Amino acid sequence: MTASVQSTNAGIGAMASRLPPLPSAGSALSTMSATSSPKVVAPRANTNIQFDAAQLSKNLQEAVKMLNDQMATTKRGLGFRVDEAINGPVVTVTSLSTGEVIRQIPNEVVVRVAHSIEKIKGLLLNAKA
């Protein structure tokens, strides 16, 4: 062996001697109690979750208005709106010079498909009634 390999081996041996001994498999099992189980806490019975869809829609509309106002003051080509067919916000990036839509999230195709599905749902419901 060369001197560098011997010194590396000596360094590894010195580090290994400073590590604590590993427990044996038997000692690890003996420290575990057969009767111990995880603590499970039952949910409180008086938990009352309230959801107001009208309030949520109103808050979303207000947030969209605030975003559009902010974008108008900063001269950015970002527009926000809420689309009822996809039940969520639509973000458009437009060119300020041409007014052309550069990007829309979700994509225009997705929005059109969602609107088509809404129309079909209306037709199906009317046909059953």
N, C-alpha and C positions, 0 to 999 in steps of 0.2 A: 504494500500500500504506500501511497505517497503521503507526504507530511500533511497536506491539506485535508485529505480524507481521514487520516488518523485524528487530526484535531477536531474535525466535524463530529466524528464518532464519539470522541471524548466529551464534547459539548452536549451531545444528545444524552449521553449516559448521566452527566451531571444534572441535567434538567429532569430526567426521569426519576432520579433519586430524591428530588425535592417534592414530587407529587404525592398526595395522600394515596394510600392503598385503595383499590377498588373493592367494594363489598362483594361477597360471594352471593350466588343466586339463592342459597338457602337463607342467608341473613336478611336479604331484601324481602323475601316472602314472609319471614317470621315477623317483620315489623308491621305488615299489613294486617288489619283486623278483619276477620270474616264477617263481622256484624256491622262494620261501618258502611254507610250508604251516603250518597250525596244529599245535601239538604235541599229540599224542594219547598218553595214558598208558594202557597195558593194565592191567586189574585184576589184583591179585595172585592167583596160582593157589591159594594156601593159605587163601583166604577161606572160613571155615566159619560159616555162619549156622545157628544152632540155634533151634528153636521148640518149646516145650513147652506144648501146649494145656492140659494139666491144671494146670500151674503158673500159666498165665495166668488160667484160670478161678478158681483158688484165690485169686490176688491180687485179682481183681475182686470176689469174694465178701467178702474181708476189707475192701476199700475201702468196699463198700456197708454192711457192718456198722458200720464206723467212722463213716460219714456218718450213718447212722440213730441211732447213739448220740449223736453231736454234736447232731443235730436234737432229740432227746428232752430233752437237758439245757438247750437254749435255748428250749424250748417253741414251736418252729416247726412249722407244718403241712406239712412236707416229708417225703416218704417215698421211699426208694430200694429197688429190687429188681432182680434180674437175671432176665429172661425167656428161657427156653431156646429158645422158638419163634422169637423175633426175634433171638436170639443177641446180646443186649445189654441195657443198663440201661433201666429204666423209672422215671421220676420222677413222683410224684404230689404235688399241692398240695391239702391238705384244710383244711376249716374246722375249727378247734379246738372251736368251740362246738357244731356240728351233726355233725361227722364226715363231711360231704358232700365228695366229690371235686370240687374247683373246676376243676382242670386236670390233665391227664396228658400226659406227653411220652414216647414217641410216643402219639398219640391212641388211645383205647380201641378204636376201629374198626380201626385198623391192627393192633393186637395181636390182636384177634379174627380178622381175615383171616389173619394169620400162623399162628395156631393151626389154622384151617380148612385152610390149605394143608398144614400138617404132617400132619393127619389124612388128607387126600387122598393125600399121598405114601405114607403107610402102607398105605392101601387099594390103591393101584397096585402097590406092591412085593409085597403079599401075593397079588394077582391074577396077577402074572407068575410067581410061584414055584409 
